[in-house]
Amino acid sequence: MREFKTYFNVKATPEQVYNALTNPRIIELWSNSKVEFELEKGSEFSIYDGDIVGKIIDFIPNKLLVQEWYFDNPEGKESIVTIKLHGDRKSTSIEIKQTNIPDEAYENISNGWIEGILIPIQEIIED
């Protein structure tokens, strides 16, 4: 089991970044896929036509989003994604930490965060 952590800067407000992470219509724009997403604790979601599935554990609007991502994990450990938003006058730093990533999924997950989520969000919302 592995852990992934990265920081990514976007020239947008924390509100814009948070909306890109939690609004199903915006998620569909940057993912170019069918999305099932409701921002409610305990609700399950599906992004990228089911390639990413999980549930919402916690959130603080414009600051924090915590999710569990489902994997076929023989050790039974939950893969927890914690996204923190740190804003300043001109941009937002997105801090991402994902725990308990199966070894065989690590490269796909780490590349997916950058190429499949963060860069597309940046392209959609940057001024």
Backbone as numpy.savetxt, mean C-alpha at the origin, in Angstrom:
# Nx Ny Nz CAx CAy CAz Cx Cy Cz
11.17 -16.03 6.12 10.32 -14.86 6.12 11.22 -13.62 6.12
10.80 -12.64 5.33 11.61 -11.43 5.19 10.77 -10.20 5.48
11.47 -9.07 5.60 10.83 -7.78 5.84 11.29 -6.80 4.77
10.35 -5.96 4.33 10.65 -4.93 3.33 10.36 -3.58 3.96
11.29 -2.62 3.77 11.05 -1.26 4.24 11.63 -0.29 3.23
10.87 0.76 2.93 11.34 1.78 2.00 10.68 3.11 2.33
11.31 4.16 1.82 10.75 5.52 1.87 10.67 6.01 0.44
9.59 6.72 0.14 9.39 7.21 -1.22 8.79 8.60 -1.11
9.36 9.57 -1.81 8.91 10.95 -1.72 8.03 11.31 -2.91
6.90 11.96 -2.63 5.96 12.39 -3.66 5.67 13.87 -3.46
5.70 14.62 -4.55 5.38 16.05 -4.48 3.86 16.22 -4.48
3.29 15.97 -3.32 1.84 16.06 -3.11 1.60 16.14 -1.60
0.39 16.50 -1.22 0.05 16.59 0.20 -0.22 15.19 0.76
-0.13 15.04 2.08 -0.50 13.75 2.68 -1.94 13.36 2.34
-2.83 14.34 2.24 -4.23 14.05 1.88 -4.33 13.44 0.49
-3.58 13.97 -0.47 -3.60 13.43 -1.83 -3.04 12.01 -1.86
-1.96 11.78 -1.14 -1.36 10.44 -1.10 -2.32 9.46 -0.43
-2.89 9.87 0.70 -3.83 9.01 1.42 -5.03 8.64 0.54
-5.56 9.63 -0.18 -6.67 9.35 -1.10 -6.26 8.36 -2.19
-5.04 8.48 -2.67 -4.56 7.56 -3.71 -4.44 6.14 -3.17
-4.23 6.01 -1.87 -4.10 4.69 -1.25 -5.42 4.09 -0.80
-6.46 4.94 -0.64 -7.70 4.46 -0.02 -8.97 4.69 -0.83
-8.93 5.49 -1.86 -10.12 5.76 -2.67 -10.15 4.76 -3.83
-11.17 3.89 -3.88 -11.19 2.86 -4.92 -11.08 3.40 -6.34
-11.69 4.54 -6.61 -11.61 5.10 -7.98 -10.19 5.53 -8.34
-9.47 6.09 -7.37 -8.09 6.49 -7.62 -7.18 5.26 -7.71
-7.44 4.27 -6.86 -6.67 3.02 -6.93 -6.83 2.39 -8.31
-8.05 2.41 -8.85 -8.27 1.86 -10.19 -7.48 2.63 -11.24
-7.32 3.94 -11.05 -6.54 4.75 -12.01 -5.07 4.34 -12.02
-4.45 4.27 -10.83 -3.02 3.97 -10.83 -2.72 2.48 -11.02
-3.68 1.62 -10.69 -3.43 0.18 -10.87 -3.91 -0.33 -12.22
-4.77 0.46 -12.86 -5.35 0.06 -14.14 -5.97 -1.34 -14.03
-6.71 -1.55 -12.93 -7.31 -2.86 -12.69 -8.59 -2.71 -11.87
-9.33 -3.80 -11.80 -10.53 -3.85 -10.99 -10.12 -3.87 -9.52
-10.81 -3.10 -8.70 -10.47 -2.95 -7.29 -11.71 -3.15 -6.44
-11.55 -3.87 -5.35 -12.58 -3.94 -4.31 -11.93 -3.41 -3.05
-12.40 -2.26 -2.58 -11.76 -1.61 -1.44 -12.76 -0.74 -0.71
-12.90 -0.98 0.58 -13.72 -0.14 1.44 -12.91 0.18 2.67
-12.77 1.45 2.97 -11.95 1.87 4.11 -12.75 1.73 5.39
-12.68 0.53 5.94 -13.36 0.21 7.19 -12.55 -0.89 7.89
-12.32 -0.72 9.17 -11.54 -1.73 9.90 -12.18 -3.10 9.75
-11.34 -4.07 9.40 -11.81 -5.44 9.24 -12.31 -5.77 7.85
-12.48 -4.76 7.00 -12.97 -5.05 5.64 -11.85 -5.62 4.78
-12.22 -6.54 3.91 -11.25 -7.15 3.00 -11.18 -6.36 1.71
-10.03 -6.44 1.04 -9.84 -5.71 -0.20 -9.14 -6.59 -1.22
-9.24 -6.15 -2.47 -8.59 -6.83 -3.59 -8.14 -5.77 -4.58
-6.85 -5.82 -4.95 -6.27 -4.88 -5.90 -5.54 -5.69 -6.97
-5.38 -5.10 -8.12 -4.71 -5.78 -9.24 -5.41 -7.09 -9.57
-6.75 -6.99 -9.72 -7.56 -8.14 -10.11 -7.33 -9.36 -9.22
-7.12 -9.11 -7.93 -6.95 -10.20 -6.98 -5.52 -10.62 -6.72
-4.55 -9.99 -7.37 -3.15 -10.33 -7.10 -2.72 -9.87 -5.71
-3.33 -8.80 -5.20 -3.08 -8.34 -3.84 -4.42 -8.40 -3.11
-4.48 -9.22 -2.06 -5.70 -9.33 -1.26 -5.33 -9.26 0.22
-6.25 -8.75 1.01 -5.99 -8.65 2.43 -7.14 -7.98 3.14
-6.84 -7.42 4.32 -7.87 -6.71 5.08 -7.28 -5.49 5.75
-8.15 -4.53 6.04 -7.77 -3.30 6.73 -7.73 -3.58 8.23
-6.59 -3.28 8.83 -6.46 -3.46 10.28 -6.70 -2.16 11.02
-6.12 -1.07 10.51 -6.25 0.21 11.20 -5.94 1.34 10.23
-6.37 2.54 10.55 -6.04 3.71 9.75 -6.27 4.98 10.56
-5.49 5.99 10.23 -5.68 7.35 10.71 -5.64 8.21 9.46
-6.75 8.86 9.11 -6.80 9.61 7.86 -5.60 10.54 7.68
-5.02 10.45 6.48 -3.90 11.29 6.04 -2.59 11.02 6.77
-2.53 9.96 7.60 -1.32 9.68 8.37 -0.88 8.22 8.34
-1.84 7.28 8.42 -1.48 5.88 8.66 -2.49 4.94 8.02
-1.95 3.85 7.46 -2.79 2.77 6.94 -2.09 1.46 7.28
-2.80 0.56 7.97 -2.24 -0.74 8.34 -3.14 -1.81 7.73
-2.49 -2.73 7.01 -3.21 -3.81 6.34 -2.54 -5.14 6.63
-3.31 -6.21 6.51 -2.75 -7.55 6.46 -2.89 -8.03 5.03
-1.79 -8.49 4.44 -1.83 -9.07 3.10 -1.81 -10.58 3.25
-2.67 -11.25 2.49 -2.78 -12.70 2.58 -1.75 -13.38 1.68
-1.06 -14.35 2.23 -0.14 -15.21 1.50 -0.42 -16.64 1.91
-0.06 -17.57 1.05 -0.07 -18.97 1.44 1.19 -19.18 2.27
1.05 -19.09 3.58 2.19 -19.05 4.47 2.18 -20.27 5.40
3.10 -21.20 5.19 3.11 -22.40 6.02 3.43 -22.12 7.49
4.10 -21.02 7.78 4.41 -20.68 9.17 3.24 -20.00 9.87
2.23 -19.60 9.12 1.04 -19.01 9.71 1.21 -17.60 10.23
2.31 -16.94 9.88 2.53 -15.57 10.35 1.87 -14.59 9.39
1.24 -13.56 9.96 0.57 -12.56 9.14 1.59 -11.61 8.52
1.37 -11.25 7.26 2.19 -10.24 6.60 1.50 -8.89 6.80
2.11 -8.05 7.62 1.50 -6.77 7.98 2.19 -5.65 7.20
1.37 -4.81 6.56 1.83 -3.65 5.83 1.47 -2.41 6.65
2.48 -1.60 6.95 2.25 -0.35 7.67 2.74 0.79 6.78
1.83 1.70 6.45 2.16 2.85 5.61 1.96 4.10 6.45
3.05 4.86 6.61 2.99 6.12 7.35 3.29 7.26 6.38
2.54 8.34 6.52 2.73 9.51 5.66 3.30 10.66 6.49
4.42 11.22 6.01 5.08 12.32 6.69 5.13 13.50 5.71
4.34 14.53 5.99 4.27 15.67 5.09 5.10 16.84 5.54
5.56 17.61 4.54 6.16 18.91 4.82 5.51 19.91 3.87
6.10 21.05 3.68 5.45 22.09 2.87 5.28 21.71 1.40
6.19 20.92 0.86 6.18 20.68 -0.57 5.96 19.23 -0.98
6.04 18.29 -0.03 5.95 16.89 -0.43 5.53 16.01 0.74
5.37 14.74 0.43 5.04 13.73 1.43 6.00 12.57 1.29
6.56 12.17 2.41 7.39 10.97 2.44 6.47 9.81 2.83
6.48 8.78 2.00 5.69 7.58 2.26 6.65 6.55 2.85
6.39 6.15 4.08 7.20 5.13 4.75 6.42 3.82 4.70
7.01 2.80 4.11 6.34 1.51 3.98 7.17 0.44 4.66
6.50 -0.34 5.48 7.14 -1.50 6.11 6.19 -2.68 5.95
6.70 -3.78 5.43 5.91 -5.00 5.31 6.69 -6.14 5.96
6.05 -6.83 6.88 6.69 -7.91 7.61 6.22 -9.27 7.11
6.98 -10.29 7.46 6.62 -11.69 7.20 6.27 -11.96 5.75
7.16 -11.57 4.86 7.00 -11.85 3.44 7.68 -13.20 3.17
6.95 -14.16 2.60 7.59 -15.43 2.28 8.81 -15.20 1.37
9.88 -15.95 1.63 11.13 -15.78 0.87 10.90 -15.80 -0.63
10.07 -16.73 -1.10 9.85 -16.87 -2.54 9.06 -15.71 -3.14
8.39 -14.92 -2.31 7.61 -13.78 -2.79 8.32 -12.44 -2.63
9.47 -12.43 -1.94 10.11 -11.18 -1.57 10.48 -10.30 -2.78
11.13 -10.85 -3.76 11.57 -10.04 -4.90 10.36 -9.45 -5.63
9.33 -10.24 -5.83 8.12 -9.77 -6.50 7.44 -8.67 -5.69
7.37 -8.84 -4.38 6.74 -7.85 -3.51 7.54 -6.55 -3.47
8.85 -6.65 -3.26 9.66 -5.44 -3.15 9.66 -4.66 -4.46
9.79 -5.33 -5.59 9.70 -4.65 -6.88 8.29 -4.11 -7.12
7.29 -4.86 -6.71 5.90 -4.44 -6.89 5.57 -3.16 -6.15
6.13 -3.01 -4.94 5.89 -1.77 -4.20 6.37 -0.55 -4.99
7.56 -0.66 -5.58 8.12 0.48 -6.29 7.45 0.65 -7.66
7.52 -0.38 -8.48 7.06 -0.30 -9.87 5.54 -0.35 -10.02
4.86 -1.07 -9.13 3.43 -1.28 -9.29 2.54 -0.42 -8.43
3.13 0.21 -7.40 2.30 1.02 -6.50 2.84 2.45 -6.39
4.07 2.61 -5.92 4.57 3.95 -5.61 4.79 4.81 -6.86
5.44 4.30 -7.86 5.65 5.10 -9.08 4.32 5.43 -9.76
3.39 4.47 -9.92 2.10 4.84 -10.50 1.33 5.88 -9.68
1.38 5.80 -8.36 0.74 6.83 -7.54 1.40 8.18 -7.79
2.72 8.19 -7.82 3.45 9.43 -8.08 3.02 10.03 -9.42
2.92 9.22 -10.45 2.54 9.71 -11.77 1.12 10.28 -11.80
0.23 9.73 -10.98 -1.16 10.18 -10.95 -1.31 11.50 -10.19
-0.59 11.66 -9.06 -0.93 12.77 -8.16 0.08 13.90 -8.10
1.28 13.73 -8.62 2.21 14.84 -8.51 1.77 16.04 -9.32
1.99 17.20 -8.75 1.63 18.47 -9.42 2.50 18.71 -10.63
